């Protein structure tokens, strides 16, 4: 059952509300008003912009959580959608949420006046509209799914749930389940239906909440949202989505959620927590934990310890907490761009992710772009031909498989090599002798851990005796490994140092 968190009152008759998760603002429309008003979540007026289309009381608002196309025109995430169903078929306008400037319009094939609600369905890439009871019997209390490119009706069904009638109502998409939530000024509950028209449940409204004309959900917080009554009472609610709660114990727990919204706490120990799909909240607690959110906008909290956080697809919040923590994109099926300093430039599965106390990045098996920040970062490319840039700080860069480009930038950086295949020979862009180091994997190169022996390195084009393992051509910057130290087997190119800087045995460390 939904729980009332807070309320504030607006004056007049209101018919639409929406929440913009990118700005934390609410948008509301007064019946037949000339403007759409912007409020903070405490009810303070922030501004307004002109309403597109005709004056209306059959009207609704929505916000797109991602870049979309409306009628063939691109619309950026965070834009407001205005649904005007006052006369004839419904019109959808995409507008700038500050200025109200119209970005795109779409005339739909649904409605005979009295289309009172609309919502974008991210999973299906379509739009849903609802018509109230005032229309003629053949089309009243009806929902339609709309093609975002053409406005054509893809599917229609009746709102037929024990007499539930839409009047001054609204429709919203649950970002957790993809279900449709509908409200009405005639009803004392919220109707949940599947996108194909099957009734799921009726959610009773809490005491003090009634006569609803609009509903808005927070796409980043499962079950959290706002409703507005015809008389202008805005109620903040929780419990609008089912959230499965699990808690671990003192040991190392392995806990997995289901396809819905999960809240999983590992508590003490080295835990492995998986949220699968939807909007999950995972909290590793103490210990070195592995957290995997899966699809959906997840919130991952590593807590104390050395944690690995994999948010999966969609925009996630990754909070490492104490310790040296990783944002891990190894599950991504396509290349990612991940930037600890400027996450607004992220792409692929990293798009929309935000970082709190994350020190390190791990890429996918594809060709990734990974960037550190001013702290000491560890960047791992995994597979693919990656480009890694540590920026400031004393960074450690490991390209993994593939021909990677490693740039330490400022600081005393280490460039790690771990392959005896020329197919994995990396390009080191800015090696500074006496400051930076090259790390050699002990297992891969068969060398004892610690400092490289002086007699195992030689400048030239071939090994000079049985001790020589690293051969560096100081003309072209190519670094080779000799398996037997005699030249009896072919040299293997393991890296190229741009600019052919001076190099000596002291510049290596075996790890």
C-alpha positions, 0 to 999 in steps of 0.5 A: 500500500502506498505511504504518504510522505509529505504534502503541499497545496497549490490553489486552483484546479489542476490536471497534470503533474510530472517529475524531472529526475535530471533536475529534481523539479516538478511540473504542474499545469492548472486547468485551462492555464496559459503556463506550465509551472516549475516547482521544487519538491517542497512546493516552491515556485521556480518559474514557468513556461508557456503552454504549447497548443490550445487552452485545455483541461484535458491535459497532461505532462511527462518527462523523457528519461532518455534521448528519444525521437518524436515524429522523426525529430530528436528529443534530448533526455530531460525534455518535457512532454505535453499532452493536449487532448482537449479537442479531437485527437491528442497532440504530443509536444516535446518542449524545453523544460526551462523555456518551453520552446517546442522541439517536436510535435506529433499528432496521434490517431487516438482520441475524441477529445478528453484524452487526459493522460499520457506517458512514455514507455522506455522499455517498449519505445512507445507512448500510452494515452488514456481517454476519460469517461466523458467521451462516447460509450465506444471509446470512453475509459480507453487506453491506446499505445502510440507509435512515436514516429507516426502517431498511429495506434498500435494497440487499444484496450478498455480500462475495465477493472471493477467499475474503475472510471477515468475522470480528470485522471492520468496514466504513468509508466512504472519504471520498475515493472513497465506496468501502467498506473492510472488515477482518477478523481472519481476513485480512491485507489490507483489502478495497475495494469500491464501494457497489454491491458491485463489488470494487476491490482488496485492500490488503496490511497492513504488517508488524506489523499483523494480526487487525483488528477495526475501522477508522476513517478521518480525513475531513479527511486523505485516506488517513489512519486507524487500525485496531484488532486484536482484541488491542487494538493500534491502528495509525495508517496512511497510504496508505489512499486513492490520492492523485495528486501534481503539482508545477509549476515556476518559472513560472505553472502551470495544474494540475488534479486529477481526481475523487479526492484530489489533492496539487498544489504550484504552487511559484514563479510565479503559479499556477492550481491546481484540485482538483475533487472529493474531499479535495485539498491545494493549495499555491500556493507563492510568487507570487499564486496562484488555488486552487480545491478544488471539492467535498470537504474541501480544504486550500488553502495560498496561500503567499507572495503575494496569493492567492485561495482558493476551497474550494468546497463542504464544510468547507475549511481556507483558509490564505493565508500571506504577503500579502493573501489572499482567501477567494473564494465566487464559485463558490457557487450559493446564498447564503453567510454568511462570517465571518473573526472567527467562522467557526463561524457560517458557512453555505452553501458557507462552512459548516465553513471555517476561516481562517488568514491570510485578510484578505479575503472575496468573496461569490457572485452570491446575497445573502450575509452577509460579516463582517470581523475586527479587521484591515483587510479587503476585503469584496466582495459580487459579485451579490445584495443583500448585507450587508457588515460590516467590524468593526474595522480600516480596511476597504474594502467593495464591494457589487457588483451589487444593493442592498447594505447596507454597514457599516464599524463602527470604523476609517477605512473606504471604501465603493466604488460602481461602478454607474450603475444605481439597481438597484445603489444601496447603503445605507451604514449608518454613514458618518463624515465626515472619517474614512470615504471613498466610492470611485467607480469611474473607469470607471463614472463617467467621472471621473479617478482621484484626489481628487474636484474640489470643483466636482463635488459639490453639496449639494441636489436638482439640479445647479447647473452643468455641473461638478456630478456628485455631488448629495447630499440632506442631508435624506434622505441620498440620493446621486445622480450627474448624467451631464451636470452640468446636470440635462439627464438624470435623476439616478441614485441611487447610494447612501443614507447612513443618518442623512444625515451631513454630506458634502463633496467631500473625502469622495470618492476616485475609484479 
